[in-house]
Amino acid sequence: MAEAEKAKQGIKEIGQVAAQQAKHRAQVARWNIEIAIFLVVVLIVIIIMVTREVSVVVVALVSVISLLIVWLTGWWQGKRLYNRFYYEELRRLRLEYTGVVEKTVEEAVAEQVREALKRRWKQ
């Protein structure tokens, strides 16, 4: 019984460490060069609009919409990266702590096919 509780605690700790590392990696990687380029382009458009004496309401609207797009893009990328990094970290930590490698479906099928071919050729 103590072994099972210890294993559950170890798995829980591995999950927590993986989540923390994945969150950190996702926060670092969330903003990329494409967002920076988009912001520079928006700034240039706003400067052009101001110099052409476009209405303040239109300039403000473009600014707010652009910032909303940047925020949503960053949030979406962060969420996607977090999920990817979480599973990478979880797999790495499980391998490190337990020595157990989780196989993808493709890897498992390929291994079974190789074993079946070996058995067939030995006959």
N, C-alpha and C positions, 0 to 999 in steps of 0.2 A: 504494500500500500504506500509506503514511504517512497519507493522507487517511482511509482506513478505520479505522485504529487510533485516530486522533484523534477521529473520529466516535463510535467505541465508548466511548472514554474520556469524551467529553462526555455521552453518554447515561447512562453509569454515574454520573457526577457529578450529573446532573440527578435520577436516581433516589435518590441518597443525600440530596440536599438536600430533595427532596420527602418522603422518609421521615422525616427529622429534623423538618421543619416540621409534618408531619401528626401525629407522635407528640406534639409539644408542644401542638398545638391540641386533640388528643384528651384529653390529661391535664388540660388546663384545663377542658374542657367535660364531663368525665365525671360530675362530681357536680352534680346539679341540685336544684331546689327540691323535687321529689317525694321524693327521698331524705331531705332535711332534714326534711320534714313527717313522713315515716315514722319517723324516729329520734325526733322529739319525741313522737309518739304512743306509741311503744314505751316511752320514758322515763316518760310519764304512766301507762301500764299497769303498769310495774314499781313505780312509787311507790304506786299503788293496791294492788297485790298485797302490798307490804311493810307498808303500814299496816293491811291486813286480816289480817296475820300468816299469809300463805300460806307453805307450806314453801319453804325456801331452795333446795331441789333444783328445784322448779317455776320459781321466779324465775330461777335460773341457766340452766335449760333455755330459757326464753323469751328471755333475754338472748343466749345463744349462737346460737340459731336466728335471731334478728333480725339479729345482726351478720353471720351467714353470708349471709342474704338480701341485706343491704346490700352485702357484698363481691362476691357473685355478680352482682348488678345492676350495680354499678360496673364490674366486669370486662367484662361483656357489652356495656354501653354504650360503654366505652372501645374495645373491639375493633371494634364497628360504626362508631363515629366515626372511628377510625384509618383504616379501609378507605375510607370516604367522603372524608375529608380527604386521604388519600394520592393518590387519583385526581384530586381537584380540584387539588392542588398540582402533580402531575405534568403535568396538562394545561396549567396556567398557565405552568409553567416551560418546557415544550416550546414553547409559543407565544412566550414571551419570548425564548428563546435561538435558536430555529430559525425562528420565524414560521410553523410548521406547526400547523394547527388540526386536531385529531382530531374527526371527526364521529361522532355517534351514528348508529345504523342508521336511526332515524326521520328525522334531518336529511338523511342521504344519499338516502333514498327520496324524501323531499319535494322535494329539489333535482332529482332525476332526473325526477320527475313534472312539475315546473315547466318544465324544459328540453324535455321531450317535448311538452308543451302549446304552448310557444312555437314549436317547429318545426312542429307541426301547423297552427297558426293562420297561419304565414307561407306555407304552401303554397297 
